[in-house]
Amino acid sequence: MLALRLARGARPAVWARRLLVTAAATGTGLLLLCTFGYALGHPAAALGSSLRLAWCAAPLAATVYLAVAVARTDPATRPRAGLDAVGLGPGRRAALAAVSTAAATTTGSLLALLLFLYLRGDLDLLPFAGAAAGLLAAGWDLPLAGTLTLLALVPAAASSTAALLLRPASYAGAPNEGDDDDGTEGAAPDAGSPGDLPWGVALLAAGLAVEAYAGGSAPSPGLRLPGGLVGGSLSVLVGWALTAVGLALAGPGLVHLCGRALQSLRPGAVRLLAGRVLQREAQRVGRPLGVVCAVVAGAFAAATLYTGSEPDTGPLSALGAGLVVGCTLAALALAAVEARQDRALVTAALLRQGAPVAALRTAAALRAAALCALFAPLTWVIAELAAAPLAR
């Protein structure tokens, strides 16, 4: 009941974020159901159906990632003074985050079921019903248990992940995150950003090495991607997964290094402010930025692979790719919004002390330029190295 009251009193921006999660859950649920329909219509192609279901893991992970990012920026889950006194401590806030996430994703799963039934032709009350009946095994009855299991995947994964990441231990040592006036609230992210960088670099190097080894070895039967896309060997896919995880882990450390570089060589007030802000927000912004770089590198590698030819992509492949790209970009935008909200008090304090607005804007431009100067060439190099084995 408390979650419902908080949801009703939310601002339009908060509702827009929740609707974004609902839309992502709808797309992922539809993708899972379409894969299920393909399996029903092709009972002899068990391996192909299993591979199609396995490829749904990427959109599912992207949807969960977006749902957690939205839960972190929800005002109802952010620590504020006085909430503990009314019984809304960190544990209750984590529970509220899980309930809100479950409500948004469950709505999306129900919409996916309605859209799936409409495309199959089971709901003939609307025009164009059954437009994809041939692709979705319209002549077969849907097993209730399998359908409910697939529809419950997104809400269960998203709500449990949100509750786990926003549990009370997440606020240990920083009970007033975002409420400090002196700008020291970033001590925890600052300390934990140089820690994941070696692991990220190691995984990144291991992934590129596995891809290079797989590309230089003898040709082997590849895994066919659904929707007409060219597949690759299992080693290439494992190597690319390691590369993506390595970029996500190394992102905070790379952002932290950008902040240190801005503060080097006798910095002025603007460069010092820009560098310190990057160091403080490295953990929050770096990981989404690393994930976006991994997705962009994958898209660039695919574009390099299909140079001079057009892949026969089907609607399911386009839907899955759109979900991954859209969710990662939205999560990065939400991380930037969250970082801006957390430094709002610091910015207000600087303005009260007489800091010019132009200096703050210049610091923001310096931060953006430093990140682009590091991540743009890094993404291009990784994309080239990842595409080289696939083009052989």
ABEGO torsion letter per residue (X at the ends): XAAAAAAAABBAAAAAAAAAAAAAAAAAAAAAAAAAAAAAABAABAAAAAAAAAAAAAAAAAAAAAAAAAAAABAAABBBBGAAAAGBBAAAAAAAAAAAAAAAAAAAAAAAAAAAAAAAGABAABBGBGAAAAAAGAABBBBAAAAAAAAAAAAAAAAAAAAAAABAAAABGBAABGABAAGAAAAAAAAAAAAAAAAAAAAAAAAAAAAAAAAABBBBBBBBBBGGBBBBBAAAAAAAAAAAAAAAAAAAAAAAAAAAAAABGGBBAAAAAAAAAAAAAAAAAAAAAAAAAAAAAAAAAAAAAABGBBBBBBAAAAAAAAAAAAAAAAAAAAAAAAAAAAAAAAAAAAAAAGBBAAAAAAAAAAAAAAAAAAAAAAAAAAAAAAAAAAAX
